[in-house]
Amino acid sequence: MITRRHVITGAFVTSGLMAQSMPAAASSRGDDNTPILADILSELRASRMPDRLPGAHEVELVRQSRRLYLKQTGRFPQIIDVGFGVWERIIDWYIGTGQQLEVSQLGTGNYYVRFLGTNIVLKADLPEDYVGQGTDR
């Protein structure tokens, strides 16, 4: 006579054996979705990259300059000088993010934009991709 314990134990053992054999059967049928899932994952990672937004790289360079100054002095710099190419891409970043953009002019004639408490100053005589060290003036 078969007891209820033998039936339940047999069902668990059978289901465990089937679960172990299923991945092997799936890969033999060609149902392996690993390459497709890897492509989807790489596309998702690429969509989260900050370079998708114009000027994000230049904003990161300005942040690095601010961070370095903060570590050295304990406060954020008042001014960071940038070249014309960096200036334009930072303006593009402001437009792309929908931030309020207020460009002003210093007494020296240089233009600047306020970025989280620091003035990013355009220096036309500097190289296009120049991002200076933070300073207080």
OpenMM code with the backbone's topology and positions (N, CA, C; nanometers):
from openmm import Vec3, app, unit

residues = "MET ILE THR ARG ARG HIS VAL ILE THR GLY ALA PHE VAL THR SER GLY LEU MET ALA GLN SER MET PRO ALA ALA ALA SER SER ARG GLY ASP ASP ASN THR PRO ILE LEU ALA ASP ILE LEU SER GLU LEU ARG ALA SER ARG MET PRO ASP ARG LEU PRO GLY ALA HIS GLU VAL GLU LEU VAL ARG GLN SER ARG ARG LEU TYR LEU LYS GLN THR GLY ARG PHE PRO GLN ILE ILE ASP VAL GLY PHE GLY VAL TRP GLU ARG ILE ILE ASP TRP TYR ILE GLY THR GLY GLN GLN LEU GLU VAL SER GLN LEU GLY THR GLY ASN TYR TYR VAL ARG PHE LEU GLY THR ASN ILE VAL LEU LYS ALA ASP LEU PRO GLU ASP TYR VAL GLY GLN GLY THR ASP ARG".split()
positions = [
    Vec3(0.0835, -0.1164, 0.0000),
    Vec3(0.0000, 0.0000, 0.0000),
    Vec3(0.0894, 0.1246, 0.0000),
    Vec3(0.0496, 0.2282, -0.0738),
    Vec3(0.1249, 0.3520, -0.0847),
    Vec3(0.0656, 0.4520, 0.0137),
    Vec3(0.1533, 0.5066, 0.0952),
    Vec3(0.1071, 0.6050, 0.1936),
    Vec3(0.1122, 0.7458, 0.1339),
    Vec3(0.0441, 0.8314, 0.2013),
    Vec3(0.0414, 0.9704, 0.1570),
    Vec3(0.1815, 1.0317, 0.1618),
    Vec3(0.2631, 0.9920, 0.2565),
    Vec3(0.3999, 1.0415, 0.2690),
    Vec3(0.4817, 1.0054, 0.1454),
    Vec3(0.4682, 0.8814, 0.0923),
    Vec3(0.5415, 0.8397, -0.0276),
    Vec3(0.4976, 0.9209, -0.1495),
    Vec3(0.3691, 0.9510, -0.1582),
    Vec3(0.3193, 1.0281, -0.2730),
    Vec3(0.3744, 1.1700, -0.2701),
    Vec3(0.3710, 1.2344, -0.1528),
    Vec3(0.4188, 1.3730, -0.1413),
    Vec3(0.5693, 1.3791, -0.1634),
    Vec3(0.6432, 1.2881, -0.1025),
    Vec3(0.7886, 1.2850, -0.1200),
    Vec3(0.8242, 1.2580, -0.2653),
    Vec3(0.7556, 1.1714, -0.3289),
    Vec3(0.7804, 1.1397, -0.4701),
    Vec3(0.7530, 1.2605, -0.5592),
    Vec3(0.6501, 1.3364, -0.5264),
    Vec3(0.6179, 1.4545, -0.6067),
    Vec3(0.7281, 1.5610, -0.5935),
    Vec3(0.7812, 1.5809, -0.4731),
    Vec3(0.8890, 1.6774, -0.4541),
    Vec3(1.0164, 1.6342, -0.5258),
    Vec3(1.0504, 1.5094, -0.5182),
    Vec3(1.1706, 1.4592, -0.5848),
    Vec3(1.1554, 1.4724, -0.7354),
    Vec3(1.0393, 1.4374, -0.7887),
    Vec3(1.0157, 1.4467, -0.9332),
    Vec3(1.0226, 1.5910, -0.9813),
    Vec3(0.9616, 1.6831, -0.9059),
    Vec3(0.9655, 1.8238, -0.9478),
    Vec3(1.1074, 1.8784, -0.9412),
    Vec3(1.1880, 1.8357, -0.8447),
    Vec3(1.3269, 1.8794, -0.8343),
    Vec3(1.4095, 1.8285, -0.9510),
    Vec3(1.3872, 1.7052, -0.9927),
    Vec3(1.4593, 1.6511, -1.1075),
    Vec3(1.4193, 1.7232, -1.2361),
    Vec3(1.2918, 1.7570, -1.2485),
    Vec3(1.2465, 1.8272, -1.3687),
    Vec3(1.3059, 1.9681, -1.3751),
    Vec3(1.3155, 2.0335, -1.2609),
    Vec3(1.3705, 2.1688, -1.2576),
    Vec3(1.5179, 2.1684, -1.2971),
    Vec3(1.5907, 2.0639, -1.2580),
    Vec3(1.7321, 2.0556, -1.2940),
    Vec3(1.7503, 2.0272, -1.4423),
    Vec3(1.6602, 1.9548, -1.5022),
    Vec3(1.6752, 1.9203, -1.6433),
    Vec3(1.6195, 2.0273, -1.7363),
    Vec3(1.5380, 2.1206, -1.6866),
    Vec3(1.4764, 2.2222, -1.7713),
    Vec3(1.5793, 2.3172, -1.8340),
    Vec3(1.6800, 2.3717, -1.7607),
    Vec3(1.7747, 2.4608, -1.8270),
    Vec3(1.8506, 2.3915, -1.9399),
    Vec3(1.8843, 2.2667, -1.9209),
    Vec3(1.9539, 2.1936, -2.0258),
    Vec3(1.8645, 2.1764, -2.1473),
    Vec3(1.7380, 2.1492, -2.1243),
    Vec3(1.6446, 2.1332, -2.2355),
    Vec3(1.6219, 2.2653, -2.3066),
    Vec3(1.6152, 2.3751, -2.2319),
    Vec3(1.5926, 2.5062, -2.2928),
    Vec3(1.7101, 2.5459, -2.3807),
    Vec3(1.8337, 2.5209, -2.3346),
    Vec3(1.9487, 2.5589, -2.4153),
    Vec3(1.9619, 2.4689, -2.5371),
    Vec3(1.9169, 2.3464, -2.5282),
    Vec3(1.9245, 2.2589, -2.6449),
    Vec3(1.8214, 2.2979, -2.7493),
    Vec3(1.7122, 2.3644, -2.7105),
    Vec3(1.6104, 2.4078, -2.8068),
    Vec3(1.6462, 2.5415, -2.8694),
    Vec3(1.7482, 2.6102, -2.8204),
    Vec3(1.7860, 2.7400, -2.8753),
    Vec3(1.7071, 2.8543, -2.8136),
    Vec3(1.6502, 2.8367, -2.6946),
    Vec3(1.5738, 2.9408, -2.6275),
    Vec3(1.6610, 3.0295, -2.5389),
    Vec3(1.7907, 3.0251, -2.5571),
    Vec3(1.8804, 3.1040, -2.4737),
    Vec3(1.8728, 3.2506, -2.5175),
    Vec3(1.8247, 3.3361, -2.4300),
    Vec3(1.8056, 3.4781, -2.4595),
    Vec3(1.9191, 3.5645, -2.4078),
    Vec3(2.0287, 3.5056, -2.3679),
    Vec3(2.1379, 3.5811, -2.3087),
    Vec3(2.1904, 3.6917, -2.4001),
    Vec3(2.2158, 3.6678, -2.5294),
    Vec3(2.2650, 3.7774, -2.6139),
    Vec3(2.1647, 3.8916, -2.6273),
    Vec3(2.0384, 3.8589, -2.6379),
    Vec3(1.9355, 3.9618, -2.6507),
    Vec3(1.9265, 4.0433, -2.5223),
    Vec3(1.9280, 3.9745, -2.4081),
    Vec3(1.9222, 4.0446, -2.2797),
    Vec3(2.0469, 4.1304, -2.2573),
    Vec3(2.1623, 4.0841, -2.3035),
    Vec3(2.2849, 4.1630, -2.2909),
    Vec3(2.2756, 4.2904, -2.3750),
    Vec3(2.2170, 4.2803, -2.4945),
    Vec3(2.1978, 4.3997, -2.5783),
    Vec3(2.1036, 4.4987, -2.5115),
    Vec3(1.9952, 4.4482, -2.4545),
    Vec3(1.8990, 4.5350, -2.3871),
    Vec3(1.9650, 4.6046, -2.2686),
    Vec3(2.0439, 4.5305, -2.1925),
    Vec3(2.1133, 4.5880, -2.0775),
    Vec3(2.2121, 4.6964, -2.1199),
    Vec3(2.2864, 4.6732, -2.2265),
    Vec3(2.3824, 4.7748, -2.2718),
    Vec3(2.3107, 4.8998, -2.3232),
    Vec3(2.1955, 4.8827, -2.3881),
    Vec3(2.1186, 4.9988, -2.4337),
    Vec3(2.0638, 5.0790, -2.3149),
    Vec3(2.0189, 5.0088, -2.2117),
    Vec3(1.9706, 5.0786, -2.0922),
    Vec3(2.0827, 5.1550, -2.0241),
    Vec3(2.1977, 5.0938, -2.0142),
    Vec3(2.3114, 5.1631, -1.9531),
    Vec3(2.3520, 5.2843, -2.0354),
    Vec3(2.3502, 5.2720, -2.1672),
    Vec3(2.3868, 5.3843, -2.2537),
    Vec3(2.2866, 5.4983, -2.2408),
    Vec3(2.1603, 5.4662, -2.2193),
    Vec3(2.0593, 5.5715, -2.2078),
    Vec3(2.0719, 5.6480, -2.0768),
    Vec3(2.1357, 5.5893, -1.9755),
    Vec3(2.1545, 5.6572, -1.8474),
    Vec3(2.2817, 5.7390, -1.8435),
    Vec3(2.3661, 5.7288, -1.9442),
    Vec3(2.4932, 5.7995, -1.9448),
    Vec3(2.4691, 5.9501, -1.9567),
    Vec3(2.5451, 6.0298, -1.8823),
    Vec3(2.5231, 6.1736, -1.8870),
    Vec3(2.5600, 6.2375, -2.0203),
    Vec3(2.6386, 6.1714, -2.1040),
    Vec3(2.6775, 6.2287, -2.2319),
    Vec3(2.5621, 6.2343, -2.3314),
    Vec3(2.4467, 6.1788, -2.2950),
    Vec3(2.3315, 6.1865, -2.3832),
    Vec3(2.2791, 6.3298, -2.3900),
    Vec3(2.3120, 6.4090, -2.2921),
    Vec3(2.2674, 6.5472, -2.2869),
    Vec3(2.3820, 6.6365, -2.3328),
    Vec3(2.3554, 6.7303, -2.4244),
    Vec3(2.4638, 6.8171, -2.4708),
    Vec3(2.5257, 6.8956, -2.3552),
    Vec3(2.6564, 6.8978, -2.3490),
    Vec3(2.7266, 6.9747, -2.2476),
    Vec3(2.7467, 6.9027, -2.1159),
    Vec3(2.6994, 6.7806, -2.1035),
    Vec3(2.7119, 6.7091, -1.9761),
    Vec3(2.8581, 6.6829, -1.9412),
    Vec3(2.9396, 6.6557, -2.0411),
    Vec3(3.0818, 6.6301, -2.0159),
    Vec3(3.1499, 6.7562, -1.9610),
    Vec3(3.1180, 6.8706, -2.0182),
    Vec3(3.1784, 6.9957, -1.9738),
    Vec3(3.1311, 7.0335, -1.8335),
    Vec3(3.0049, 7.0079, -1.8048),
    Vec3(2.9536, 7.0332, -1.6703),
    Vec3(3.0286, 6.9455, -1.5699),
    Vec3(3.0581, 6.8224, -1.6083),
    Vec3(3.1337, 6.7337, -1.5203),
    Vec3(3.2751, 6.7864, -1.4984),
    Vec3(3.3367, 6.8444, -1.6010),
    Vec3(3.4703, 6.9038, -1.5849),
    Vec3(3.4662, 7.0216, -1.4881),
    Vec3(3.3635, 7.1039, -1.4977),
    Vec3(3.3482, 7.2169, -1.4052),
    Vec3(3.3271, 7.1650, -1.2628),
    Vec3(3.2481, 7.0607, -1.2497),
    Vec3(3.2261, 7.0021, -1.1160),
    Vec3(3.3555, 6.9486, -1.0571),
    Vec3(3.4378, 6.8861, -1.1407),
    Vec3(3.5662, 6.8355, -1.0916),
    Vec3(3.6546, 6.9507, -1.0441),
    Vec3(3.6549, 7.0597, -1.1168),
    Vec3(3.7329, 7.1763, -1.0757),
    Vec3(3.6810, 7.2315, -0.9427),
    Vec3(3.5486, 7.2391, -0.9283),
    Vec3(3.4890, 7.2861, -0.8021),
    Vec3(3.5233, 7.1922, -0.6871),
    Vec3(3.5168, 7.0629, -0.7142),
    Vec3(3.5444, 6.9630, -0.6112),
    Vec3(3.6889, 6.9739, -0.5623),
    Vec3(3.7815, 6.9908, -0.6573),
    Vec3(3.9228, 7.0045, -0.6213),
    Vec3(3.9448, 7.1281, -0.5351),
    Vec3(3.8846, 7.2398, -0.5741),
    Vec3(3.8983, 7.3639, -0.4970),
    Vec3(3.8368, 7.3477, -0.3577),
    Vec3(3.7234, 7.2817, -0.3507),
    Vec3(3.6566, 7.2587, -0.2221),
    Vec3(3.7442, 7.1756, -0.1286),
    Vec3(3.8102, 7.0744, -0.1827),
    Vec3(3.8978, 6.9914, -0.0999),
    Vec3(4.0185, 7.0697, -0.0491),
    Vec3(4.0671, 7.1627, -0.1301),
    Vec3(4.1858, 7.2397, -0.0919),
    Vec3(4.1547, 7.3525, 0.0048),
    Vec3(4.0389, 7.4185, -0.0123),
    Vec3(4.0105, 7.5386, 0.0659),
    Vec3(3.8926, 7.5252, 0.1615),
    Vec3(3.8100, 7.4250, 0.1420),
    Vec3(3.6931, 7.4075, 0.2280),
    Vec3(3.5718, 7.4868, 0.1834),
    Vec3(3.5768, 7.5486, 0.0660),
    Vec3(3.4620, 7.6224, 0.0132),
    Vec3(3.4661, 7.6177, -0.1391),
    Vec3(3.3545, 7.6533, -0.2014),
    Vec3(3.3480, 7.6539, -0.3464),
    Vec3(3.4174, 7.7779, -0.4027),
    Vec3(3.4720, 7.7689, -0.5236),
    Vec3(3.5370, 7.8855, -0.5832),
    Vec3(3.4341, 7.9885, -0.6293),
    Vec3(3.4783, 8.1125, -0.6375),
    Vec3(3.3914, 8.2177, -0.6899),
    Vec3(3.3901, 8.2166, -0.8418),
    Vec3(3.5038, 8.1811, -0.9032),
    Vec3(3.5182, 8.1906, -1.0481),
    Vec3(3.5904, 8.0676, -1.1032),
    Vec3(3.5417, 8.0202, -1.2180),
    Vec3(3.6132, 7.9206, -1.2972),
    Vec3(3.6158, 7.9735, -1.4402),
    Vec3(3.7354, 7.9900, -1.4955),
    Vec3(3.7504, 8.0379, -1.6323),
    Vec3(3.7375, 7.9217, -1.7293),
    Vec3(3.6674, 7.9445, -1.8414),
    Vec3(3.6509, 7.8416, -1.9436),
    Vec3(3.6732, 7.9026, -2.0813),
    Vec3(3.7073, 7.8153, -2.1770),
    Vec3(3.7212, 7.8568, -2.3158),
    Vec3(3.5852, 7.8634, -2.3841),
    Vec3(3.5849, 7.9129, -2.5083),
    Vec3(3.4595, 7.9372, -2.5788),
    Vec3(3.3823, 7.8091, -2.6101),
    Vec3(3.4521, 7.7012, -2.6449),
    Vec3(3.3845, 7.5748, -2.6743),
    Vec3(3.3133, 7.5185, -2.5522),
    Vec3(3.3804, 7.5218, -2.4386),
    Vec3(3.3194, 7.4747, -2.3131),
    Vec3(3.2019, 7.5639, -2.2765),
    Vec3(3.2192, 7.6940, -2.2934),
    Vec3(3.1119, 7.7901, -2.2632),
    Vec3(2.9850, 7.7570, -2.3420),
    Vec3(3.0006, 7.7354, -2.4726),
    Vec3(2.8844, 7.7065, -2.5566),
    Vec3(2.8157, 7.5767, -2.5160),
    Vec3(2.8939, 7.4742, -2.4834),
    Vec3(2.8338, 7.3457, -2.4443),
    Vec3(2.7665, 7.3550, -2.3075),
    Vec3(2.8170, 7.4377, -2.2185),
    Vec3(2.7491, 7.4583, -2.0899),
    Vec3(2.6165, 7.5312, -2.1122),
    Vec3(2.6154, 7.6287, -2.2028),
    Vec3(2.4893, 7.6961, -2.2373),
    Vec3(2.3915, 7.5949, -2.2964),
    Vec3(2.4411, 7.5051, -2.3824),
    Vec3(2.3559, 7.3988, -2.4379),
    Vec3(2.2999, 7.3104, -2.3278),
    Vec3(2.3811, 7.2844, -2.2234),
    Vec3(2.3348, 7.2029, -2.1111),
    Vec3(2.2208, 7.2742, -2.0378),
    Vec3(2.2361, 7.4038, -2.0156),
    Vec3(2.1294, 7.4808, -1.9508),
    Vec3(2.0005, 7.4715, -2.0317),
    Vec3(2.0110, 7.4876, -2.1628),
    Vec3(1.8929, 7.4817, -2.2484),
    Vec3(1.8340, 7.3409, -2.2489),
    Vec3(1.9207, 7.2386, -2.2594),
    Vec3(1.8741, 7.0998, -2.2636),
    Vec3(1.8058, 7.0548, -2.1362),
    Vec3(1.8483, 7.1067, -2.0224),
    Vec3(1.7880, 7.0669, -1.8953),
    Vec3(1.6716, 7.1565, -1.8549),
    Vec3(1.6513, 7.2652, -1.9304),
    Vec3(1.5417, 7.3559, -1.8980),
    Vec3(1.5702, 7.4448, -1.7788),
    Vec3(1.6975, 7.4583, -1.7443),
    Vec3(1.7365, 7.5437, -1.6316),
    Vec3(1.7246, 7.6910, -1.6725),
    Vec3(1.7012, 7.7755, -1.5758),
    Vec3(1.6959, 7.9179, -1.6042),
    Vec3(1.8369, 7.9676, -1.6319),
    Vec3(1.8541, 8.0343, -1.7436),
    Vec3(1.9847, 8.0796, -1.7876),
    Vec3(1.9918, 8.2313, -1.7766),
    Vec3(2.0868, 8.2791, -1.6981),
    Vec3(2.1080, 8.4227, -1.6835),
    Vec3(2.2545, 8.4521, -1.7112),
    Vec3(2.2813, 8.5019, -1.8299),
    Vec3(2.4166, 8.5403, -1.8677),
    Vec3(2.4348, 8.6869, -1.8334),
    Vec3(2.5431, 8.7178, -1.7645),
    Vec3(2.5723, 8.8556, -1.7246),
    Vec3(2.7126, 8.8917, -1.7706),
    Vec3(2.7489, 9.0175, -1.7495),
    Vec3(2.8793, 9.0647, -1.7900),
    Vec3(2.9511, 9.1270, -1.6711),
    Vec3(3.0780, 9.0897, -1.6570),
    Vec3(3.1619, 9.1460, -1.5520),
    Vec3(3.2087, 9.2854, -1.5915),
    Vec3(3.2659, 9.3576, -1.4988),
    Vec3(3.3216, 9.4891, -1.5269),
    Vec3(3.4364, 9.4834, -1.6270),
    Vec3(3.5017, 9.3675, -1.6358),
    Vec3(3.6134, 9.3505, -1.7299),
    Vec3(3.5650, 9.3255, -1.8724),
    Vec3(3.4341, 9.3067, -1.8900),
    Vec3(3.3788, 9.2793, -2.0223),
    Vec3(3.3572, 9.1317, -2.0490),
    Vec3(3.4045, 9.0443, -1.9610),
    Vec3(3.3857, 8.9005, -1.9793),
    Vec3(3.2441, 8.8596, -1.9385),
    Vec3(3.1894, 8.7654, -2.0118),
    Vec3(3.0568, 8.7130, -1.9792),
    Vec3(3.0697, 8.6004, -1.8775),
    Vec3(2.9651, 8.5848, -1.7969),
    Vec3(2.9636, 8.4749, -1.7001),
    Vec3(2.8215, 8.4252, -1.6812),
    Vec3(2.8144, 8.3015, -1.6337),
    Vec3(2.6875, 8.2410, -1.5965),
    Vec3(2.7066, 8.1794, -1.4588),
    Vec3(2.6056, 8.1889, -1.3769),
    Vec3(2.6099, 8.1362, -1.2400),
    Vec3(2.5815, 7.9866, -1.2434),
    Vec3(2.6673, 7.9067, -1.1793),
    Vec3(2.6507, 7.7618, -1.1734),
    Vec3(2.6688, 7.7157, -1.0294),
    Vec3(2.5582, 7.6991, -0.9574),
    Vec3(2.5611, 7.6506, -0.8191),
    Vec3(2.6582, 7.7280, -0.7306),
    Vec3(2.6483, 7.8586, -0.7345),
    Vec3(2.7302, 7.9419, -0.6474),
    Vec3(2.8653, 7.9794, -0.7035),
    Vec3(2.8984, 7.9309, -0.8219),
    Vec3(3.0255, 7.9630, -0.8854),
    Vec3(2.9972, 8.0325, -1.0181),
    Vec3(3.0745, 8.1351, -1.0481),
    Vec3(3.0614, 8.2034, -1.1772),
    Vec3(3.1511, 8.1351, -1.2792),
    Vec3(3.0913, 8.0877, -1.3876),
    Vec3(3.1686, 8.0309, -1.4971),
    Vec3(3.1918, 8.1457, -1.5950),
    Vec3(3.3185, 8.1847, -1.6087),
    Vec3(3.3546, 8.3041, -1.6844),
    Vec3(3.4130, 8.2648, -1.8195),
    Vec3(3.3592, 8.3241, -1.9251),
    Vec3(3.4088, 8.3023, -2.0606),
    Vec3(3.5333, 8.3863, -2.0828),
    Vec3(3.6405, 8.3198, -2.1209),
    Vec3(3.7649, 8.3884, -2.1585),
    Vec3(3.7935, 8.3494, -2.3035),
    Vec3(3.7682, 8.4415, -2.3941),
    Vec3(3.7805, 8.4127, -2.5371),
    Vec3(3.9243, 8.3860, -2.5794),
    Vec3(4.0215, 8.4338, -2.5043),
    Vec3(4.1611, 8.4142, -2.5409),
    Vec3(4.2159, 8.2773, -2.4983),
    Vec3(4.1383, 8.2010, -2.4230),
    Vec3(4.1809, 8.0677, -2.3794),
    Vec3(4.1481, 7.9645, -2.4870),
    Vec3(4.2146, 7.8468, -2.4849),
    Vec3(4.1803, 7.7409, -2.5805),
    Vec3(4.0332, 7.6987, -2.5666),
    Vec3(3.9771, 7.6471, -2.6752),
    Vec3(3.8351, 7.6110, -2.6825),
    Vec3(3.7904, 7.5197, -2.5676),
    Vec3(3.8685, 7.4160, -2.5370),
    Vec3(3.8270, 7.3149, -2.4391),
    Vec3(3.8888, 7.3370, -2.3013),
    Vec3(3.9257, 7.4574, -2.2698),
    Vec3(3.9928, 7.4888, -2.1433),
    Vec3(3.8905, 7.5027, -2.0298),
    Vec3(3.9194, 7.4358, -1.9191),
    Vec3(3.8454, 7.4536, -1.7935),
    Vec3(3.9500, 7.4818, -1.6873),
    Vec3(3.9485, 7.6016, -1.6320),
    Vec3(4.0511, 7.6434, -1.5364),
    Vec3(4.0255, 7.5934, -1.3962),
    Vec3(4.1226, 7.6190, -1.3119),
    Vec3(4.1068, 7.5894, -1.1700),
    Vec3(4.0210, 7.6980, -1.1084),
    Vec3(3.9487, 7.6618, -1.0061),
    Vec3(3.8669, 7.7596, -0.9370),
    Vec3(3.9521, 7.8641, -0.8678),
    Vec3(3.9036, 7.9878, -0.8632),
    Vec3(3.9763, 8.0954, -0.7958),
    Vec3(3.8768, 8.1853, -0.7231),
    Vec3(3.9298, 8.2660, -0.6345),
    Vec3(3.8539, 8.3723, -0.5694),
    Vec3(3.9143, 8.5034, -0.6132),
    Vec3(3.8352, 8.5937, -0.6605),
    Vec3(3.8868, 8.7233, -0.7042),
    Vec3(3.8108, 8.8339, -0.6398),
] * unit.nanometer
topology = app.Topology()
chain = topology.addChain("A")
for resn in residues:
    res = topology.addResidue(resn, chain)
    for name in ("N", "CA", "C"):
        topology.addAtom(name, app.Element.getBySymbol(name[0]), res)
